[in-house]
């Protein structure tokens, strides 16, 4: 496969996954903003959205004061924000268009239709502002559709493996960022470390953790696995170390290693070793060890290693 083709497919899948993750975070933040809380606490939640995507400086330089309406516009419809839903779906469609010959007709049409429907929204944004939750569900649906069509129609060749590799690298990065920001925000507000946090009787903290689980579609899974009160420690365990949780760090790295093995070439041994070492660290860690050494430190190091893997994939396979 040409490196340019692999590059387009890899980034096409990353942009679709990023659009879905952004929609999930914004949707949950809209729900939690309706809970009884101070204005400062509400604004802190919207600031967290920008922190997860490392966009605080960009937002401040262009918009100044943080308001829910402006953050939504910035993260959804702003064409100058490279991580907005608008920009992600645009880039996903452009990458798909560049390699139409490597995709099935159904995969291309799913991306093209998402972009065309988004264009109608941009021309009349009043619909989005009336019911943003409905729009976020549409973004998630389009992302699910594109992945399902790829799984159901594409030959499982190199193109397919680059598509899956991009999806799970992006998902691992997002899950780690979400965990880090949400746990760090709570620790800052309570003055307690993650291993000391216990569920309190107040409804507000309960909904904080439920919102975190819902942002990765894990609330029902948590109930199936643990069947008791929502606990910060068990949330961290579920989203980091459970191999059967689709958005956990361990599940994502398992898929990354599997797809790297399928596209291995003469230059990729170092990247494969790094991915395998990171996977092994997750497989043989316990949540008690992670919390004892500091959840924030663990997640920061994980993000650095995932970014290093992305750079390795680019160097070994993609257009420099």
C-alpha positions in Angstrom: 0.0 0.0 0.0 1.2 3.5 -0.8 2.1 5.5 2.3 -0.1 8.4 1.2 -3.1 6.0 1.0 -2.4 4.7 4.4 -2.0 8.2 5.7 -5.4 9.3 4.5 -7.2 6.2 5.9 -5.4 6.5 9.2 -6.4 10.1 9.7 -9.9 9.6 8.3 -10.6 7.2 11.1 -9.0 9.4 13.7 -11.1 12.4 12.8 -14.3 10.4 12.9 -13.4 9.1 16.4 -12.4 12.6 17.5 -15.8 14.0 16.4 -17.7 11.4 18.3 -15.6 11.9 21.4 -16.1 15.6 21.3 -19.9 15.1 20.9 -19.9 12.8 23.9 -18.1 15.2 26.1 -20.2 18.2 25.2 -23.4 16.3 25.5 -22.6 15.1 29.1 -21.4 18.6 30.0 -24.7 20.0 28.9 -26.5 17.6 31.1 -24.4 18.2 34.2 -24.6 22.0 33.7 -28.3 21.6 34.6 -27.5 20.3 38.0 -27.7 22.7 41.0 -24.3 24.2 41.3 -22.5 27.5 41.5 -21.7 29.5 38.4 -18.0 29.0 39.0 -18.4 25.2 39.2 -20.5 25.3 36.0 -17.8 27.4 34.1 -15.1 25.0 35.5 -16.9 22.2 33.6 -16.8 24.0 30.3 -13.1 24.9 30.9 -12.5 21.2 31.4 -13.8 20.5 27.9 -11.2 22.9 26.5 -8.5 21.4 28.8 -9.2 17.9 27.5 -8.5 19.0 23.9 -5.7 21.4 24.9 -7.5 24.3 23.4 -7.7 26.8 26.3 -5.1 29.2 24.8 -6.7 29.1 21.3 -10.2 29.7 22.7 -9.0 32.5 25.1 -7.1 34.4 22.3 -10.2 34.4 20.1 -13.2 34.5 22.4 -11.9 35.8 25.7 -14.4 35.0 28.5 -15.7 31.5 28.8 -19.4 31.1 28.3 -21.3 27.9 27.5 -22.7 29.3 24.3 -19.3 30.3 23.0 -17.6 27.0 24.0 -20.3 25.2 22.1 -19.8 27.3 19.0 -16.1 26.9 19.3 -16.2 23.1 19.7 -19.0 22.4 17.3 -19.2 24.8 14.4 -15.9 26.8 14.3 -14.0 25.9 11.1 -10.8 27.5 12.5 -10.8 25.1 15.4 -9.0 21.9 14.1 -10.7 19.8 16.8 -14.3 21.1 16.3 -16.9 18.6 15.1 -17.2 20.6 11.9 -13.5 20.5 11.2 -13.2 16.8 12.1 -16.1 15.7 9.8 -14.7 17.9 7.0 -11.2 16.4 7.3 -12.6 12.9 7.6 -14.6 13.4 4.4 -11.6 15.0 2.5 -9.3 12.1 3.5 -12.0 9.6 2.4 -12.4 11.4 -0.9 -8.6 11.2 -1.5 -8.7 7.4 -1.3 -12.1 6.4 -2.6 -10.5 3.6 -4.5 -9.3 1.9 -1.3 -12.7 2.2 0.3 -16.0 0.5 -0.5 -18.8 2.6 -1.9 -20.7 2.3 1.3 -17.8 3.6 3.4 -17.3 6.6 1.2 -21.0 7.4 1.1 -21.3 7.3 4.9 -18.6 10.0 5.2 -19.9 12.0 2.3 -23.5 12.0 3.7 -22.3 13.0 7.1 -20.5 16.0 5.6 -23.5 17.0 3.4 -25.9 16.8 6.4 -23.6 18.9 8.5 -23.4 21.5 5.8 -27.2 21.9 6.0 -26.8 22.4 9.8 -24.2 25.1 9.4 -26.4 27.0 7.0 -29.1 27.1 9.7 -27.5 26.7 13.1 -30.7 27.6 14.9 -31.7 23.9 14.9 -28.6 23.0 16.7 -29.0 25.7 19.3 -32.6 24.7 20.0 -31.7 21.0 20.7 -27.9 20.4 20.9 -28.4 17.0 22.5 -30.2 15.7 19.4 -27.3 16.9 17.2 -24.7 15.2 19.4 -26.7 11.9 19.2 -26.6 12.4 15.4 -22.8 12.7 15.5 -22.4 9.6 17.5 -24.8 7.8 15.2 -22.8 8.8 12.1 -19.6 7.6 13.7 -21.1 4.3 14.6 -22.5 4.0 11.1 -19.1 4.6 9.5 -17.4 2.0 11.7 -20.1 -0.5 11.2 -20.1 -0.1 7.4 -16.3 -0.5 7.4 -16.5 -3.7 9.4 -19.3 -5.1 7.3 -18.1 -4.2 3.8 -14.3 -3.7 3.7 -11.8 -6.5 2.9 -9.7 -7.0 6.0 -6.5 -5.9 4.3 -3.9 -3.3 5.1 -6.4 -0.4 4.5 -8.7 -2.0 7.1 -6.0 -2.3 9.6 -4.8 1.3 9.2 -8.4 2.4 9.7 -8.7 0.4 12.9 -5.3 1.5 14.1 -6.3 5.2 13.8 -9.6 4.6 15.6 -8.1 2.9 18.7 -5.1 5.3 19.0 -7.5 8.2 19.0 -9.8 6.4 21.5 -7.0 5.6 23.9 -5.8 9.2 23.8 -9.3 10.6 24.5 -10.2 8.1 27.3 -6.9 9.0 29.1 -7.5 12.7 28.7 -11.0 12.5 29.9 -10.0 10.5 33.0 -7.2 12.8 33.8 -9.2 16.0 33.6 -12.2 14.7 35.5 -10.3 13.1 38.3 -7.9 16.0 38.6 -10.8 18.5 38.8 -12.5 16.6 41.6 -9.2 16.2 43.5 -8.6 19.9 43.2 -12.1 20.7 44.5 -12.0 18.2 47.4 -8.4 18.4 48.3 -8.2 14.5 48.4 -6.2 12.2 46.2 -7.9 9.7 43.9 -7.3 6.7 46.2 -8.9 8.6 49.1 -12.0 9.5 47.2 -15.2 7.7 48.3 -18.8 8.2 47.0 -20.6 10.7 49.2 -24.3 10.9 49.9 -24.7 14.2 48.1 -26.4 13.7 44.8 -24.1 16.2 42.9 -21.0 14.0 43.3 -23.0 10.9 42.3 -24.0 12.6 39.1 -20.4 13.7 38.5 -19.3 10.1 38.3 -22.4 9.0 36.4 -21.7 11.7 33.8 -18.1 10.5 33.4 -19.4 7.0 32.8 -22.1 8.1 30.3 -19.5 10.1 28.4 -17.9 6.8 27.3 -21.2 4.8 27.3 -20.1 2.9 30.4 -22.8 3.4 32.9 -24.8 0.3 32.1 -21.5 -1.7 31.8 -20.5 -0.5 35.3 -23.7 -1.7 36.7 -23.3 -5.1 35.0 -19.7 -5.5 36.3 -19.9 -4.1 39.8 -23.6 -4.1 40.8 -23.1 -1.6 43.6 -22.6 2.1 44.3 -20.5 4.2 41.9 -16.9 4.3 43.2 -14.1 6.4 41.7 -11.6 3.6 42.2 -13.8 1.2 40.2 -14.5 3.7 37.5 -10.7 4.1 37.1 -10.3 0.3 37.0 -13.1 -0.1 34.4 -11.8 2.6 32.1 -8.1 1.6 32.4 -7.7 -2.1 33.1 -10.9 -4.0 31.9 -10.1 -5.8 28.6 -13.8 -6.3 28.0 -14.7 -2.6 28.2 -14.6 -1.3 24.6 -13.2 2.1 25.5 -10.8 1.1 28.2 -7.1 1.8 27.7 -6.3 -1.9 27.8 -8.9 -2.7 25.2 -7.6 0.1 22.9 -4.0 -1.0 23.2 -4.9 -4.6 22.5 -6.4 -3.5 19.2 -3.4 -1.2 18.5 -1.0 -4.1 18.9 -3.1 -6.5 16.9 -3.4 -4.2 14.0 0.3 -3.1 14.1 1.2 -6.8 13.8 -1.0 -7.1 10.7 0.8 -4.2 8.9 4.3 -4.8 10.1 7.2 -3.9 7.8 11.0 -3.8 7.9 11.0 -0.5 9.8 8.3 -1.0 12.4 9.9 -3.3 14.9 10.7 -0.5 17.4 7.2 0.9 17.3 5.8 -2.6 17.8 8.0 -3.2 20.8 6.9 0.1 22.3 3.2 -0.8 21.8 3.8 -4.3 23.2 5.5 -2.9 26.3 2.7 -0.4 26.9 0.1 -3.2 26.5 2.1 -5.4 28.9 2.3 -2.6 31.5 -1.5 -2.4 31.4 -2.1 -6.1 31.5 0.0 -6.7 34.6 -0.9 -3.6 36.5 -3.5 -3.3 39.3 -5.6 -0.3 40.1 -4.2 -0.2 43.6 -0.6 0.2 42.2 -1.7 2.9 39.8 -3.5 4.9 42.5 -0.7 4.5 45.0 1.8 5.9 42.5 -0.6 8.7 41.4 -3.3 8.5 38.8 -2.4 11.8 37.2 1.2 10.8 36.8 0.2 7.5 35.3 -2.2 9.1 32.8 0.3 11.8 31.8 2.9 9.1 31.1 0.4 7.0 29.2 -0.5 10.0 27.0 3.1 10.6 26.2 3.6 7.0 25.2 0.5 6.9 23.1 1.6 10.1 21.3 5.0 8.5 20.8 3.3 5.5 19.2 1.4 7.8 16.9 4.7 9.4 15.9 6.2 6.0 15.3 3.3 4.9 13.1 3.7 8.1 11.1 7.5 7.5 10.7 7.2 3.8 9.8 4.2 3.8 7.5 2.8 7.2 6.6 3.7 10.3 4.7 6.3 12.3 6.6 
